[in-house]
Amino acid sequence: MLLKTFGWSFAITVLGLALAGVLWGWQGLAIVGILSVLEISLSFDNAVINAGILRKMNAFWQKIFLTVGILVAVFGMRLVFPVVVVAITAKLGPIEAVSLAINDKARYQELVTSAHPAIAAFGGIFLLMIFLDFIFEERDYKWLSWIEKPMAKMGKLDMLSVMIALVVLLVTSMTVATAAAHGAGDKSATVLLAGVAGLLTYLVVGGISGYFEDKLEEEEEGDEPAAAPAKKGTGAAVGLAGKAAFFMFLYLEVIDASFSFDGVIGAFAITNDIFMMALGLGIGAMYIRSLTVFLVRKGTLDDYVYLEHGAHYAIGALAVILLLTIEYEIHEVITGLVGIVLIALSFGSSVARNRREGKSGESSGETTEVASGV
């Protein structure tokens, strides 16, 4: 099971590190290895979130996520995306931007870094919406019940998460404007527009995928199934297919893109070589994809019911950190540790719960509320 799921990741790691050693020597090999670890540590919570969504999809779309999806994640976000950012920021053509990335790495790094406020605002608001919609939803299981119970009651107010996200965005843009008044460059308009774009992207992609998912459930209730049965261990009774799965796949890709922003920017602290960056971050992205599929196939989210909670709290923390990095420098180690600690705590609470319920890692299918504190 482990080798089958992670086989491609192991193979890509060996080939990638060997290629790095041949092209750049021991120093390049070390840099690529460090970037791989950086990506895994920053995106571990991404795997848990992805697994919660991927388990709703059928086997075909799970394979698409691992094949086409990884191409988008590795080449699209880790290689093409920074070049596109430079092209837009510096108003260059695609060929000129690529030439700049290869021949003038210092200038390339400067341009990508200067675009960080817009990237952080987009990703921060998008991830914040994911967290808010989770925390305001009534759930069968509650990890931190003293927080989640009142939040679920507040969530009955329509569009509450959107209103909070807009308030956070306004405060962030005003903070940037205040800093500009004290000598820094004014990027408040950029932050505001990028944040609104992140909010709209979440509402559009998430809304469309949710619409088709609800439509599918209605058809099932009317004895008109529109999707193939999911395999045992996927954690869902039905695997989404067709339009529902397609838009869910798009939603997954946008989530992955939002998680990759901090990794791409943080990688510049290690190297400004776009090919080293793409190779190292790409290897890390492969493990995140494989881990996502592993969690789905093992039914881990059903067995350890607070894992999703921990991952969503980590998303909320990452969203806040991204928005803070518009004005303040926060080391990537802090970002990675926050996510790992929250997931570890939620896993520990899940294990403790299973022991209290007389379990050994198997889900009982119970749907009663469980209050747990960490």
SULURMO-V582372 format. One record per residue. RES is the residue in one letter. PSI is psi in whole degrees, -180 to 180 (* if undefined). OMEGA is omega as a letter, one per 20 degrees, with the letter a starting at -180 (none if undefined). D_CENTER is the distance of its C-alpha to the mean C-alpha in Angstrom with 1 decimal. Layout:
res=(RES	RES)
psi=(PSI	PSI)
omega=(OMEGA	OMEGA)
d_center=(D_CENTER	D_CENTER)
//
This chain:
res=(M	L	L	K	T	F	G	W	S	F	A	I	T	V	L	G	L	A	L	A	G	V	L	W	G	W	Q	G	L	A	I	V	G	I	L	S	V	L	E	I	S	L	S	F	D	N	A	V	I	N	A	G	I	L	R	K	M	N	A	F	W	Q	K	I	F	L	T	V	G	I	L	V	A	V	F	G	M	R	L	V	F	P	V	V	V	V	A	I	T	A	K	L	G	P	I	E	A	V	S	L	A	I	N	D	K	A	R	Y	Q	E	L	V	T	S	A	H	P	A	I	A	A	F	G	G	I	F	L	L	M	I	F	L	D	F	I	F	E	E	R	D	Y	K	W	L	S	W	I	E	K	P	M	A	K	M	G	K	L	D	M	L	S	V	M	I	A	L	V	V	L	L	V	T	S	M	T	V	A	T	A	A	A	H	G	A	G	D	K	S	A	T	V	L	L	A	G	V	A	G	L	L	T	Y	L	V	V	G	G	I	S	G	Y	F	E	D	K	L	E	E	E	E	E	G	D	E	P	A	A	A	P	A	K	K	G	T	G	A	A	V	G	L	A	G	K	A	A	F	F	M	F	L	Y	L	E	V	I	D	A	S	F	S	F	D	G	V	I	G	A	F	A	I	T	N	D	I	F	M	M	A	L	G	L	G	I	G	A	M	Y	I	R	S	L	T	V	F	L	V	R	K	G	T	L	D	D	Y	V	Y	L	E	H	G	A	H	Y	A	I	G	A	L	A	V	I	L	L	L	T	I	E	Y	E	I	H	E	V	I	T	G	L	V	G	I	V	L	I	A	L	S	F	G	S	S	V	A	R	N	R	R	E	G	K	S	G	E	S	S	G	E	T	T	E	V	A	S	G	V)
psi=(-48	-46	-37	-40	-41	4	-48	-37	-43	-44	-44	-35	-48	-48	-42	-44	-37	-43	-41	-40	-39	-44	-40	3	-168	-35	-44	-40	-43	-42	-45	-41	-43	-42	-36	-46	-40	-47	-43	-45	-36	-23	12	-41	-27	-40	-40	-43	-46	-40	-38	-30	-43	-31	-14	-13	157	175	-37	-47	-25	-38	-38	-40	-37	-23	-75	-41	-40	-31	-43	-43	-45	-57	-37	-56	-34	-18	-53	-42	-50	-36	-41	-41	-45	-43	-42	-46	-46	1	51	161	163	-43	-41	-39	-42	-44	-40	-42	-32	-41	-23	73	-33	-45	-39	-47	-41	-42	-41	-43	-37	-23	0	-41	-43	-43	-45	-38	-44	-55	-39	-46	-39	-49	-35	-39	-39	-46	-47	-44	-30	-48	-24	0	139	128	153	-42	139	126	-68	82	-31	-20	-45	-30	-53	-33	-38	-36	-42	-31	-11	-16	127	138	22	-42	-38	-43	-43	-43	-41	-39	-44	-42	-43	-43	-42	-46	-36	-36	-42	-41	-39	-41	-36	-34	-18	21	-18	159	139	110	21	-40	-41	-45	-43	-47	-42	-40	-42	-39	-41	-40	-47	-40	-44	-47	-40	-57	-47	-38	-44	-46	-39	-37	-48	-32	-42	-39	-40	-42	-38	-40	-36	-41	-28	17	37	72	137	10	158	150	141	150	157	135	-3	-14	10	147	-32	138	123	143	178	-142	-38	-47	-37	-49	-30	-37	-44	-41	-43	-41	-38	-40	-46	-39	-43	-38	-28	-16	-50	-32	-43	-46	-43	-28	-26	-17	-15	-42	155	17	114	-29	-40	-43	-49	-40	-48	-49	-32	-42	-44	-40	-35	-43	-36	-42	-47	-40	-37	-49	-38	-46	-37	-49	-32	-9	32	-37	-24	-34	-36	88	-14	-1	-43	-36	-49	-41	-39	-35	-37	-37	-44	-42	-42	-39	-46	-43	-43	-44	-36	-33	-8	-34	-25	148	122	125	145	-28	-40	-45	-47	-43	-38	-48	-45	-43	-45	-41	-40	-42	-41	-36	-44	-40	-37	-43	-44	-41	-45	-38	-41	-35	4	32	168	45	9	138	138	-6	11	150	18	158	140	124	128	142	151	*)
omega=(a	a	r	a	a	a	r	r	r	a	r	r	a	a	a	r	r	r	r	r	r	a	a	r	a	r	r	r	r	a	r	r	r	r	r	r	r	a	a	a	a	a	a	r	r	a	a	r	r	a	r	r	a	a	r	a	a	a	a	a	r	r	r	r	a	a	r	a	a	r	r	a	a	a	a	a	a	a	a	a	r	r	r	r	r	a	a	a	a	a	r	r	a	a	r	a	r	r	r	a	a	a	a	a	r	r	r	r	r	a	r	r	r	r	a	r	r	a	a	r	r	a	a	r	r	a	r	r	r	a	a	r	r	a	a	a	r	a	r	r	r	a	r	a	a	r	a	r	r	r	r	r	r	a	r	r	a	r	a	a	r	a	r	r	r	r	r	a	r	r	r	a	r	r	r	r	r	r	r	r	r	r	r	r	a	r	a	r	r	r	a	a	a	r	r	r	r	r	r	r	r	a	a	a	r	a	a	r	r	r	a	r	r	r	r	r	r	r	r	r	r	a	r	a	a	a	a	r	r	r	r	r	r	r	r	a	a	r	a	r	r	a	a	a	a	a	r	r	r	r	r	a	r	r	r	r	a	r	a	a	a	r	r	r	a	a	a	r	a	r	r	r	a	a	r	a	a	a	a	r	r	r	r	r	r	a	r	r	a	r	r	a	r	r	r	a	r	a	a	a	r	a	a	a	a	a	r	r	a	r	a	r	r	r	r	r	r	r	r	a	r	a	r	a	r	a	a	r	r	a	a	r	r	r	a	a	r	r	a	a	a	r	r	r	r	r	r	r	r	r	r	r	a	r	r	a	r	a	r	r	a	a	r	r	a	a	r	r	r	r	a	r	r	none)
d_center=(24.6	22.8	24.4	23.8	20.0	19.5	22.6	21.0	18.7	21.9	23.8	21.5	21.4	25.3	25.7	23.3	24.9	28.3	27.7	26.6	29.8	32.0	30.7	30.2	32.0	31.1	29.5	27.1	26.4	25.6	23.3	21.3	21.1	19.9	17.1	16.0	16.1	14.3	11.3	11.4	12.1	9.3	6.5	8.7	7.2	4.1	7.5	9.1	7.1	7.5	10.9	11.9	11.6	12.9	15.9	17.2	17.7	20.8	21.3	21.7	18.3	16.7	18.6	17.5	13.9	15.1	17.6	17.0	13.2	13.5	15.9	13.7	11.0	13.8	16.5	14.9	12.2	13.8	17.4	18.1	15.8	17.4	20.8	20.3	19.4	22.6	24.6	23.8	24.3	27.5	28.7	29.2	29.4	27.0	29.6	30.4	26.8	26.5	29.9	28.9	25.9	28.3	31.5	30.5	27.5	28.2	28.4	25.2	23.3	25.1	24.0	20.3	20.4	22.5	19.8	17.3	18.4	17.4	14.0	13.3	14.8	12.9	9.4	10.9	12.5	9.9	7.7	11.3	12.3	9.8	11.3	14.8	15.1	14.3	16.8	19.4	19.6	22.5	21.5	23.8	22.6	22.1	21.0	22.1	24.6	26.2	23.1	21.9	25.4	26.2	22.8	23.2	26.7	25.5	23.0	26.1	26.5	25.4	22.7	22.4	18.6	19.3	22.3	20.5	17.7	20.7	22.6	19.9	19.6	23.4	23.8	21.4	23.4	26.7	25.8	25.2	28.5	30.3	29.2	30.5	33.8	34.2	34.0	30.4	29.5	28.7	25.2	25.1	25.5	22.7	20.3	21.6	21.3	17.8	16.7	18.6	17.1	13.5	15.2	17.1	14.3	12.7	16.2	17.3	14.7	13.9	17.7	18.9	16.9	18.1	21.5	21.9	20.6	23.3	25.8	25.4	26.0	29.1	30.4	30.1	32.0	34.6	35.0	33.5	30.5	28.3	26.1	26.8	26.8	23.9	24.9	25.6	22.7	20.0	20.1	21.1	24.7	24.0	21.6	20.6	22.2	23.3	22.0	20.0	18.0	17.9	16.3	13.9	13.0	12.6	10.3	8.1	8.5	7.9	4.5	4.2	6.7	5.7	3.8	7.0	9.3	10.3	10.8	13.0	14.9	15.4	16.7	19.6	20.9	21.6	22.7	23.1	23.9	21.5	22.4	21.9	18.5	17.5	19.1	17.7	14.0	14.6	16.1	13.2	10.8	13.6	13.6	9.9	11.0	14.3	13.1	11.3	14.7	16.6	15.3	16.2	19.6	20.6	19.8	18.4	16.7	20.2	22.0	19.9	19.4	17.9	14.9	12.8	14.4	13.5	9.8	10.0	12.4	10.1	7.7	11.1	12.2	9.6	10.4	14.0	13.8	12.6	15.4	17.8	17.3	18.9	22.1	21.8	20.8	18.6	18.4	15.3	16.9	16.7	13.0	12.5	15.4	14.4	11.3	13.6	16.5	15.1	14.0	17.4	19.2	17.8	18.7	22.1	22.7	22.1	24.5	27.0	26.8	27.4	30.4	31.8	31.6	33.3	30.4	29.5	25.9	26.8	25.8	28.8	27.4	28.5	27.3	28.9	27.3	26.7	26.7	25.5	25.4	24.0)
//
